Amino acid sequence: MDAFTSSGNYLGTDRIGRGLTNAESGRLDKLLRDHGFRAASVHAFRFALKLAKTKGRAEDVVSRANLRLVCTGWDPNAVSLQRRLLRLVWSEFTHDRREEVLARRVEEEFLREQGIHGPVPPPAAARGDPLQPSPKEAAASSIEQEVITLEEEQAELAARRKKLDALIERLRAGKDEIALEYLELRRNGIVSPAKMVEASGRKVDVKVFYEAARRIQRLVERIAGEKPGARPGNDENEGGS
């Protein structure tokens, strides 16, 4: 199958099932130049920077958008090159965002299990294609809302990570090895104290891990009740070695 149709539609390597020949690569390069690839790329980067906020991440999003253009194709008779690149940038950014939200939810579940609570912001509602806004909604507000929501979610997760770090620091200071191992095993998906005994290789009664869970809960409550900047008191360390 040829990479180009008689009407000039570039089909993409995914559809033709192979890489481009030298001749086809040259033809694609010319097609992109003829349709203002340089200027379209500038707009695509600005859009990616507005979404991603950092230059490095924006460059990564644009690079993946360009690769997807080669792989998935483009019909210059149906959509301009600039609009095609903007759509691909949006698609790559929202893919990244879905991965981040998934990772955030996994961490939230762990923090919640440890009693490190906090308001959980709901994931942003799907708002559709920002390049085709509804009559009641402008494209810019849709994009900005997605970015603002993501920043709020990241800030909330960072606050809970800080509490978890404080908990681990206290346990290390108290040399509570069992409680530290309990946390690590929970993060690895082992939730049953009986399974923890087996996974740890320790020759101890299962109640040792139940007691560790109770010590963690009490310490979490103590940390939550402390004023910001307050020096920690003496933490209990019941059978932690």
N, C-alpha and C positions, 0 to 999 in steps of 0.2 A: 504494500500500500504506500502511495506517495504521501509525503508530509504536507503537501499543499493541494488544495482542490483547484479546479479550473477557474473558480471565481476569486481565488486568492486567500481562501480561508486556511490558516495554519492549524493543522489537526492536533499537534502535540505528540510527544514520544510515547505517552501512555496509550494513546489510541492506535498508533501505528505499530506498537509493540517492538520498537527497536530504537537505537540511537540515530542521530542525524548523520547523514553523509557530509563530507566536506562541502559539496555543492549546496546541499540543503541548509547547512549552517550559514553559508555565505548569503543565501537567499533570505534567510530569516534576519540576519544582521541588516541587510539592505531594507527589508520591510520595516524593521523597527526604526531605523534611521529616517526613512521617508515619512514616518508618522510621528516624528519628534520624540524619540526615546529619551534624549537627554533632558528635555524640559519636563516630560512626563515623570521621569525618575526624580527630579527635584521636588515635584508636587507630592510624589509618593513618599519621599523621605520626610517632608514636612508633616504629612499626615501621620506617618509612623511615629515621629517625634512627639506630636501632640498626644498620641495615644500612650506611647511607652515611656515618655518623660525623660529618658536618658539616651544619649547619642549611641552608646554601644548597643543597647537593646533595639533601638530604632534601625540601626544598620543591619542587625541580625534579621529583623522582621522583613526589611526590604530585600535582603539577599534571598530569603526563603520565598518571598513573593515572586522574584524574578525566576527562580528555579521552577516554581509552579507554573509560571507562564510558559516556559519551555516544555514542561511535562503535559500540561492540560490543554494548551493551545489558545488560539485567539482568532476571532472572526472580525477583521477590520471593517467589514461591511455592516456589522451589527452593533458594534460598540467601539468608542474611541480607545486608543491605547492608554490615555491617561485614566479614563474611567475603569478600564480593565485592571490596571495596576492598583488603583485605589481599592477596588473590590478585593483583590488578592491580599493587599496589606491588611484590610479589615479582617479577612478570613484567618490569616496567620495570627493576628493579634488576639482575636477571640478564641482561637485554639489554645494559645498560651494561657489565656485567662481561665479557660475551663480546667487546664492542668493545675493552675495555681489554686483554684477554688477546691478542686478535689484534694490536693495536698493539705489545704487549710482545714477541710472538714475532717480529715484523718487525724490531724494534730488536735483539733478541737475536741474530738471524741476522747482522745487520751487525756487531755487536760481536764475535761469534765469528769472523767472517771476518777481522777485524783483529787477532785473537790476544788480544783482551781477554776471557779466559776466566773462568769462575766456575761454581759448581754451578748448574744450571738446575732449579728446582723444577718438578715436573710440575704441570699444571693440575689443579685440584680435580675430583675425580670427581663426576659428576652425582648428586645426592642426592635428586632427586624433589621433590615438593611439600612444603614445610615445614609446611603446614597439614594434611597427611595423612601423618604419620610412620609408619614401620613399627612393629610392636609392640616391637622391640628398640631403637628410637632415638627420643629425645624431640625435639620440634620445635625447642626452643631450641638444643640442641647442634648440630643441622644448620645452622642459621642462623649461629651463632657460628663454626663451623668454616669456612664459606664466607668469612666476613669475615676471619678470622685468616689463611687461606691467601692471600687477595688482598693483605693487608698485607705478608706475607712476600715475595710475588712482587714487589710494588712496591719494597720495600726492597732486594731483590737487584738489580733493574734500576737503581735509583738509584745503587748502588755501582758498577755497570759504566759508567753514564753519567759518573760522576765520573772514572773512569779514562780514558774517551774525551776528556773535557774537558781532562784533564792532558796527554794526547797532543797535542791540537790546540794547547794553549798552548805546548808545547815547540816544535812545528813553526813556530808564528808567531814565537816568540822567535828561532828560527834562520833565519827568513825563507825557509823551504823551500816556495816557492810550488807547485812541482810536486807535492810530497807532499800539501799541503793540497788541491790540485785533485784529486788521486787519491782522497782520502777523500770529497770532495764528489761526485765522479762515481760512486763505489761506492754511496753513499747514494741516488743517483738511479737505481740499477739497472743501471749500465754496469759490467760486470766485466772485459771484455776490454781489455787495454792497447792493442791496435790500435784498438778503438772509441773509447778514451779520447783517443787522438791526434786522431782525426777530430772528436770532440765538443768538444775543447778549442780547436780552431782553431790549435794551435801547429804550427809547421813544424819538428818534431823527430823523431828516430828513435824507434821504439817502445820501444827499450831504456831510454829515459829514464824511462818509467813503470814498467818492471820494476825499475829501480834505486830508484825512489821507494818501491815496495812493500817492497824489502829494507830500506831505511832505516827505514821505519815499523815493520817487524817487530823490528829491532834496538832501536829506541827503546821499543817496547812491553815487550820483555824487560828493558830497563834500568829502566823505571818499576816493573815488577812486582817487581824485586829491591831496590828502595829501601825503607828503613824509613820508616814514617809520620812526617811532619814534617821529613824530611831535605831539605836544600837541594839542588836539582838541580845536577849537574855540567855541564860544557861538552858540549852535544850536538853530534854531528857533523852537518855540513850539506854533503853531497857533491853538488854540482851542482844545488842546489835552486832556483836562480833561473830 
